[in-house]
């Protein structure tokens, strides 16, 4: 595989970075030498997974350097300041930022302004192979269809998926209702989406029911394929993760075994959910490296998801803003 | 009575060993004591409710959670047991609840699915059901005049009225076990696990148990497995083969998927519905609805049950919730896989959802005609009802089945009395039927 020669700056060095971002970049073919980490101080010990990566503690230390991509994974309190600094310092880079979380209206304005720049979100739900497949099935359904997303927690994740299914400015199906642990989208053309937001990953599942099919994902990783067509699952082998519905392979991603093993044991749905996130990011980074049609989630959409989430948390109804 | 010293004792002096201490077990033991037989009861949990029991009560699951629906509908249980589907400890599930008593229907006993069918009719179980009813104070069928009037009207709307005895407070079996122990014929070994089995030909002739007091060897006359729809499968296999944890898979696992399916706005018969609440409060009777037996048999629909639950506290308002218990047919992909800790792989297939929709379509029209408008929920959420059944079905006694007496295939003196032996499970709460199977087995063993 040809190594991409892009230079990448990552702001932050916490769990999201060592668990997902750096491993996904490395699995996608980027070299440690291509990555620089910007963190607040060097006092806290760096996670062993980040060893060998250059670390700086201020943007000033990068004076005169060029980066092709930046990824902002800093804590919510610092995220907007850091992002404004990154955009200012590296105006020609491709910028990625975690889903912003804010409650101050002034911060919302700053985030919306940033959204007008050349920015993408690091929101990973629309990239996950299982969710992407369910979303595509839902989108293509010609008649009644109900998608249930249960016990995954954070509402903005769901909103990003819902926006992906229905299109960013779809004139219908945009009304969201929150009641008793559930957020549901108003049905249109017989379609509905339900999100049970109480986080309880041991019970997490996806279910799509249409007039002619039922498909469920219990986050199973199997050693070999089976033929139950109502179950979506994964087969992990040395060097490849495949996604299947019954005996049909939906997609396969070559991944070095060392990365796959880092998500074991697969009896834990949380680990499998994280494997799916990882695979989604690897695919994205590989597409970017190949100069192909990478389709990351929009930063502006992420900001609007956060605003919608805020509105739903203070009331029972909201449009998808 | 129970220490094995290498001497082969005469059969009459050897105890029957009963695993489990719930309702089925109690009925087996009660019958054997009446016949003057010595019994050893082996219980995996403790004699008191404790956190160790809560841990033992958890079931490993792969797909849908195997946990009780009762908790989601307000069942009052000790906090440590929130969400667990069963109770491991003296008294079995009775320590959590023993609320609803309803026998399987005649059609459940008659129905056939692939190679599964009860090997006897409801009539043949009737004497045991009556004996259990007598033991637990279940009243005979309704003599309530208002209800009987209503039954006629309900049947005119092509619905069946189901009467369920809701015991309050629930029976806890601790007192009954203490009483049986005082007979001098019953020895209870708590916190005990099976660690060894020795066979002579096709009979189990020695059991090795691990207990807090050390190892214990027992030379049994017969062995009865009565420890619920999940553990009974693992234990029967252990007794049959002498080992467990081999990854063996037992298909046909069934539960009664349960959930709120709609709302009824009662515009007619509100006095009748109020009467139902009176019956529930004063006579501990619950009323539910089902489709006529000949119709579900003819059209192949599950024998599902719909309960009406007042949206308010006392039923004085017009709003009622409709809650269902679904019959789930046995499917190969729903199974128990044995291991150091058995694992249940269970889900609700499209076939079951479709069957539910067929039922709801008919039920809602008929309930609307009888009582008032019904609005079905758009996003029905179903969960397990903690009625595991079906992985060791009764039948002709061929491989992985038990015979009509309850004998485990391949073992002449090992029997199973639990919901694991249900070939078809209907949608009735299983306690009464399970207890009747225990009573029936005691009669069989007592005669032998």
Interface residues (C-beta under 8 A of the other chain):
Chain A: X146 X148 X182 X184 X187 X192 X194 X202 X203 X205 X209 X213 X214 X216 X218 X220 X228 X230 X231
Chain B: X62 X63 X64 X65 X333 X347 X349 X350 X353 X378 X379
